[in-house]
């Protein structure tokens, strides 16, 4: 990323299920200790579960996901959780996904 490239951040939308799945699985593969669930668990989820996640996080009050993009290309995600659940902690996966 060049210093002149702005990072845009937006909340996940209800139609972002495929994007959310792709980014999350990539993050789980590259940094498994940053997440409460494993790549194996998440990759086994049905498409309907990803749709449900995207929809609930788009308007969620307890948890949500934000997507980071550079020049229109989504390059990372960050999850925000209102309350602590199990092993959950600050989640992050920002970097050049190109």
Backbone bond lengths (Angstrom), bond angles and torsions (degrees), N, CA, C in turn:
res aa  C-N    CA-C-N  psi(-1)  N-CA   C-N-CA  omega(-1)  CA-C   N-CA-C  phi
1 X - - - 1.443 - - 1.520 108.71 -
2 X 1.297 116.15 129.50 1.455 122.46 176.76 1.520 109.36 -82.74
3 X 1.314 116.05 153.30 1.459 120.82 -179.36 1.523 111.74 -59.22
4 X 1.318 117.32 -27.61 1.464 120.56 -177.82 1.523 113.17 -83.36
5 X 1.320 117.87 -6.45 1.463 120.81 -179.16 1.530 109.83 -87.00
6 X 1.316 115.37 119.05 1.459 120.39 179.20 1.523 109.89 -81.28
7 X 1.309 115.39 144.14 1.454 121.49 175.31 1.520 107.30 -100.04
8 X 1.309 116.43 122.09 1.458 122.15 176.74 1.521 107.75 -98.21
9 X 1.325 116.82 137.57 1.456 121.85 179.78 1.522 108.45 -123.50
10 X 1.324 115.18 133.64 1.462 120.32 177.45 1.523 109.43 -141.71
11 X 1.293 114.48 156.17 1.458 120.58 176.70 1.524 108.97 -73.63
12 X 1.321 116.81 144.47 1.456 121.06 177.03 1.533 108.94 -57.89
13 X 1.313 116.45 142.90 1.461 121.15 179.83 1.514 111.65 -105.48
14 X 1.315 118.21 166.43 1.459 121.26 -177.87 1.534 113.36 -62.67
15 X 1.311 118.33 -21.49 1.462 121.20 179.51 1.519 113.97 -95.94
16 X 1.313 117.93 11.73 1.464 122.26 -175.03 1.531 114.59 -96.74
17 X 1.308 118.73 19.91 1.469 121.18 -174.90 1.530 112.54 -57.22
18 X 1.317 118.06 -48.10 1.464 121.05 -179.16 1.514 112.22 -64.34
19 X 1.298 116.57 -41.36 1.456 122.14 178.40 1.525 110.71 -66.64
20 X 1.321 116.73 -43.81 1.453 121.81 178.08 1.524 110.52 -59.66
21 X 1.326 117.02 -44.86 1.468 121.75 179.26 1.530 110.60 -61.58
22 X 1.306 116.56 -49.01 1.456 121.31 -177.79 1.531 111.87 -60.23
23 X 1.320 116.61 -48.40 1.460 120.81 -179.15 1.524 111.89 -65.93
24 X 1.315 115.78 -42.25 1.473 119.20 -178.80 1.523 111.36 -65.69
25 X 1.326 117.27 -43.23 1.466 119.60 179.66 1.528 111.22 -65.46
26 X 1.325 116.55 -37.63 1.466 120.07 176.12 1.527 110.28 -62.93
27 X 1.327 116.44 -44.23 1.462 121.06 179.60 1.531 111.12 -65.00
28 X 1.313 117.22 -41.44 1.468 120.72 178.74 1.522 111.45 -63.39
29 X 1.316 116.63 -36.59 1.466 120.55 179.61 1.529 111.31 -70.85
30 X 1.328 116.75 -37.11 1.469 119.58 -175.34 1.529 113.49 -87.57
31 X 1.330 118.07 -25.62 1.465 120.97 -176.62 1.531 110.24 -145.70
32 X 1.326 117.42 65.88 1.468 120.93 -172.00 1.527 114.81 -61.81
33 X 1.314 118.95 -26.45 1.462 120.87 -177.11 1.527 113.27 -77.54
34 X 1.310 117.77 -7.10 1.460 121.02 -179.89 1.529 112.27 -86.17
35 X 1.333 117.07 -1.55 1.461 120.92 -173.34 1.524 111.54 -128.17
36 X 1.315 115.34 153.99 1.460 121.08 179.66 1.529 111.46 -77.92
37 X 1.320 117.78 -28.67 1.464 121.75 -178.81 1.518 109.97 -107.88
38 X 1.319 115.92 162.79 1.459 120.71 -177.97 1.523 111.46 -96.85
39 X 1.322 115.71 163.17 1.459 122.05 176.20 1.526 109.38 -58.87
40 X 1.308 116.77 -41.13 1.467 121.47 -179.73 1.529 111.12 -61.05
41 X 1.326 117.18 -45.01 1.468 121.13 179.40 1.524 111.32 -63.40
42 X 1.321 116.01 -47.02 1.462 120.13 -175.29 1.530 112.59 -72.40
43 X 1.325 117.08 -35.48 1.469 118.96 -179.54 1.522 111.64 -69.84
44 X 1.332 117.32 -19.12 1.460 121.11 179.18 1.531 112.79 -84.40
45 X 1.323 117.80 -7.52 1.465 120.66 -178.43 1.526 111.24 -68.68
46 X 1.308 115.51 141.06 1.469 121.95 178.90 1.529 110.62 -72.46
47 X 1.317 115.50 158.22 1.471 121.33 179.31 1.527 111.46 -56.07
48 X 1.316 117.10 -36.18 1.462 121.16 179.24 1.519 112.96 -62.65
49 X 1.318 116.82 -34.51 1.467 120.79 177.32 1.522 110.58 -67.01
50 X 1.327 116.95 -40.21 1.473 120.09 178.09 1.524 110.98 -66.51
51 X 1.340 116.58 -38.51 1.470 119.89 176.00 1.522 110.23 -62.35
52 X 1.333 115.80 -44.41 1.460 120.60 179.84 1.525 111.26 -62.41
53 X 1.312 117.27 -41.11 1.468 121.32 177.77 1.527 111.04 -62.16
54 X 1.315 115.93 -48.97 1.470 119.56 -179.03 1.522 110.68 -60.12
55 X 1.310 116.40 -43.31 1.469 120.32 -179.57 1.523 111.35 -65.32
56 X 1.331 117.29 -45.72 1.466 119.19 -177.74 1.527 111.61 -70.74
57 X 1.330 117.82 -35.62 1.462 120.02 179.75 1.525 111.99 -75.57
58 X 1.324 117.26 -21.94 1.466 120.48 177.12 1.525 110.80 -65.81
59 X 1.313 116.62 -29.22 1.461 119.63 179.94 1.519 112.12 -126.82
60 X 1.329 116.77 8.69 1.457 122.18 -174.57 1.507 115.57 -61.34
61 X 1.309 114.24 144.74 1.454 121.11 177.08 1.520 110.89 -102.61
62 X 1.322 117.74 -23.57 1.463 121.83 -178.20 1.523 112.64 -95.60
63 X 1.329 116.84 -31.74 1.460 120.02 178.18 1.523 110.38 -155.19
64 X 1.302 114.85 153.48 1.455 120.69 177.05 1.520 108.42 -155.70
65 X 1.315 114.72 171.15 1.453 121.39 176.28 1.520 107.79 -128.47
66 X 1.320 115.63 139.39 1.452 121.77 175.44 1.518 108.38 -111.53
67 X 1.322 116.21 142.27 1.459 123.19 179.93 1.520 109.19 -108.80
68 X 1.321 116.03 135.57 1.465 121.84 178.16 1.524 108.63 -107.07
69 X 1.326 116.66 135.78 1.464 120.16 178.76 1.517 110.68 -136.90
70 X 1.317 113.37 152.28 1.458 122.11 176.88 1.523 106.71 -125.11
71 X 1.315 115.93 123.57 1.461 122.12 -178.87 1.530 111.60 50.44
72 X 1.339 116.52 41.09 1.452 122.54 175.98 1.521 115.82 84.02
73 X 1.329 117.97 -5.08 1.462 121.13 179.55 1.531 109.65 -101.85
74 X 1.335 116.88 122.60 1.459 120.71 -179.98 1.524 108.85 -70.79
75 X 1.333 115.37 126.47 1.466 120.97 -174.94 1.525 113.47 -121.27
76 X 1.317 118.82 -4.63 1.450 119.47 -179.45 1.509 112.86 -174.76
77 X 1.322 114.70 175.23 1.454 121.16 -179.56 1.515 109.53 -145.84
78 X 1.325 115.24 159.80 1.459 121.83 173.18 1.522 107.48 -145.30
79 X 1.318 115.86 134.84 1.456 120.95 178.67 1.516 110.50 -99.50
80 X 1.311 116.35 143.53 1.459 121.96 177.37 1.523 108.12 -124.96
81 X 1.329 115.44 130.15 1.459 121.40 -176.73 1.519 109.74 -126.51
82 X 1.310 115.38 131.48 1.459 120.78 -176.31 1.530 111.95 -74.85
83 X 1.313 116.70 -33.15 1.457 120.00 -179.47 1.514 110.07 -130.39
84 X 1.291 115.98 155.91 1.467 121.74 -177.72 1.530 109.40 -82.63
85 X 1.336 116.38 128.35 1.460 122.31 179.06 1.520 109.34 -126.71
86 X 1.297 117.41 115.27 1.452 120.34 176.75 1.511 112.71 55.75
87 X 1.321 116.43 -125.93 1.454 123.01 -176.23 1.522 112.93 -85.75
88 X 1.303 118.03 0.37 1.462 120.33 -175.71 1.511 111.84 -59.96
89 X 1.293 114.93 144.43 1.454 123.04 176.68 1.522 107.19 -155.29
90 X 1.295 117.25 -171.29 1.467 120.86 179.86 1.529 109.39 -55.33
91 X 1.308 116.51 126.54 1.454 121.98 179.37 1.513 109.06 -108.62
92 X 1.306 115.77 143.66 1.459 118.33 175.96 1.515 109.92 -156.77
93 X 1.303 113.53 150.41 1.452 121.51 174.84 1.521 107.26 -161.50
94 X 1.294 115.97 78.53 1.456 120.93 179.25 1.524 107.99 -113.57
95 X 1.281 116.64 138.30 1.452 120.12 178.16 1.499 110.23 167.05
96 X 1.281 116.09 177.20 1.457 121.09 -178.82 1.516 108.66 -78.66
97 X 1.319 116.11 108.74 1.475 121.04 -178.50 1.524 111.75 -91.57
98 X 1.320 115.75 2.75 1.474 119.40 -178.19 1.498 111.86 -72.93
